[in-house]
Amino acid sequence: MADHELVLKCWGAVEANYTANGGEVLTRLFKEHPDTLKLFPKFVGIAQSDLAGNAAVEAHGATVLKKLGELLKAKGDHAALLKPLATTHANQHKIALNNFKLITEVLVKVMEEKAGLDTVGQAAFRRVMEVVIGDIDVYYKELGFAG
């Protein structure tokens, strides 16, 4: 529980502007890991230079952060939230586990800059996400998805 509390201390700053912060997370993900852009078919035609501030990228980023907020606030009791997410990410979107690890590192950077998440909080966030990704892996295996 302590890890969730450390992260949630800073979550209000992220929550205050899901759209801008979500856009920042996805834009950085696509710039730092260009291969991830192909996982989002609706963004493939957008030039790298046009990703920042793109309304569709920001809207999807907001959706990602809202779901993450729900997961964080569940403080580990997230099966009801995570199983449907894992199911769609396996069956429809075909998102490999490594991509969750990549976005975790981008989230750490954005939360440090936008929400003041210190090194202790960053370590806590990584531990929380390690559990979440581990649970996604369990669901992926149940679904027969080699993510």
C-alpha positions as CSV (number, residue, x, y, z in Angstrom):
1,M,0.0,0.0,0.0
2,A,2.8,2.4,0.8
3,D,4.0,2.4,-2.9
4,H,0.5,3.4,-4.1
5,E,0.3,6.2,-1.5
6,L,3.7,7.6,-2.6
7,V,2.5,7.8,-6.2
8,L,-1.0,9.1,-5.4
9,K,0.6,12.0,-3.5
10,C,1.6,13.4,-6.8
11,W,-1.3,12.1,-8.9
12,G,-3.4,15.2,-8.4
13,A,-1.0,17.2,-10.6
14,V,-1.4,14.6,-13.4
15,E,-5.2,14.5,-12.9
16,A,-5.5,18.3,-13.1
17,N,-4.8,18.1,-16.8
18,Y,-5.2,14.6,-18.2
19,T,-5.4,15.9,-21.7
20,A,-2.1,17.8,-21.8
21,N,-0.2,15.3,-19.6
22,G,-1.6,12.4,-21.6
23,G,-0.6,14.0,-24.9
24,E,2.9,14.6,-23.4
25,V,3.2,10.9,-22.4
26,L,2.2,9.5,-25.8
27,T,4.2,12.1,-27.8
28,R,7.3,11.2,-25.8
29,L,6.6,7.5,-26.1
30,F,6.4,7.9,-29.9
31,K,9.5,10.0,-30.1
32,E,11.6,7.9,-27.8
33,H,10.3,4.6,-29.2
34,P,9.2,5.2,-32.8
35,D,8.1,1.6,-33.3
36,T,5.3,2.1,-30.8
37,L,3.5,4.5,-33.1
38,K,2.5,1.6,-35.4
39,L,0.6,0.1,-32.4
40,F,-1.8,3.1,-32.8
41,P,-3.1,2.8,-36.3
42,K,-5.1,6.1,-36.1
43,F,-1.9,8.0,-35.4
44,V,0.3,6.5,-38.1
45,G,-0.3,9.2,-40.6
46,I,0.7,12.0,-38.2
47,A,4.2,13.4,-38.7
48,Q,6.5,13.2,-35.6
49,S,6.6,17.0,-35.6
50,D,2.8,17.2,-35.5
51,L,2.3,14.7,-32.6
52,A,2.7,17.3,-29.8
53,G,-0.6,19.1,-29.4
54,N,-2.5,16.8,-31.7
55,A,-6.1,16.6,-30.3
56,A,-6.5,12.9,-31.1
57,V,-3.1,12.0,-29.4
58,E,-4.0,14.1,-26.4
59,A,-7.5,12.5,-26.1
60,H,-6.1,9.0,-26.2
61,G,-3.4,10.0,-23.7
62,A,-6.1,11.3,-21.4
63,T,-7.9,8.0,-21.7
64,V,-4.6,6.1,-20.8
65,L,-4.0,8.4,-17.7
66,K,-7.6,8.1,-16.5
67,K,-7.4,4.3,-16.6
68,L,-4.0,4.4,-14.8
69,G,-5.5,6.7,-12.2
70,E,-8.2,4.1,-11.6
71,L,-5.6,1.4,-11.3
72,L,-3.5,3.4,-8.8
73,K,-6.5,4.3,-6.7
74,A,-7.5,0.6,-6.5
75,K,-4.2,0.1,-4.6
76,G,-3.5,-3.4,-5.9
77,D,-7.2,-4.5,-5.8
78,H,-7.4,-4.0,-9.5
79,A,-8.5,-7.3,-11.1
80,A,-11.9,-6.0,-12.1
81,L,-10.2,-3.1,-13.9
82,L,-7.2,-4.9,-15.3
83,K,-8.8,-8.0,-16.7
84,P,-10.9,-6.2,-19.4
85,L,-8.0,-3.9,-20.2
86,A,-5.6,-6.9,-20.6
87,T,-8.2,-8.7,-22.7
88,T,-8.6,-5.9,-25.2
89,H,-4.9,-5.2,-25.3
90,A,-4.3,-8.9,-26.1
91,N,-7.2,-9.7,-28.4
92,Q,-7.8,-6.4,-30.3
93,H,-4.7,-4.3,-30.0
94,K,-2.0,-7.0,-29.7
95,I,0.1,-5.0,-27.3
96,A,3.2,-6.8,-26.1
97,L,4.2,-6.5,-22.5
98,N,7.4,-4.7,-23.3
99,N,5.3,-1.7,-24.4
100,F,3.8,-1.4,-20.9
101,K,7.4,-1.2,-19.6
102,L,8.3,1.4,-22.2
103,I,5.4,3.6,-21.3
104,T,6.1,3.2,-17.6
105,E,9.5,4.8,-18.1
106,V,8.0,7.7,-20.0
107,L,5.4,8.1,-17.3
108,V,8.1,8.3,-14.6
109,K,9.8,11.2,-16.5
110,V,6.5,13.1,-17.1
111,M,5.4,12.6,-13.5
112,E,8.8,13.8,-12.3
113,E,8.6,17.0,-14.4
114,K,4.8,17.7,-14.1
115,A,4.0,16.4,-10.7
116,G,7.3,16.5,-8.7
117,L,7.5,12.7,-8.3
118,D,10.9,12.3,-6.5
119,T,13.3,9.4,-6.8
120,V,11.5,7.5,-3.9
121,G,8.2,8.0,-5.7
122,Q,9.7,7.0,-9.0
123,A,10.9,3.7,-7.5
124,A,7.4,3.2,-5.9
125,F,5.8,3.8,-9.3
126,R,8.0,1.3,-11.0
127,R,7.2,-1.3,-8.3
128,V,3.4,-0.6,-8.7
129,M,3.7,-0.9,-12.5
130,E,5.8,-4.1,-12.2
131,V,2.9,-5.7,-10.3
132,V,0.3,-4.4,-12.8
133,I,2.4,-5.6,-15.8
134,G,2.9,-9.0,-14.1
135,D,-0.9,-9.3,-13.6
136,I,-1.4,-8.3,-17.3
137,D,1.0,-11.1,-18.2
138,V,-1.1,-13.6,-16.2
139,Y,-4.2,-12.6,-18.1
140,Y,-2.3,-12.7,-21.4
141,K,-1.2,-16.3,-20.6
142,E,-4.8,-17.2,-19.8
143,L,-5.9,-15.8,-23.1
144,G,-3.1,-17.6,-25.0
145,F,-1.5,-14.3,-26.0
146,A,2.3,-14.4,-26.2
147,G,2.8,-10.8,-25.2
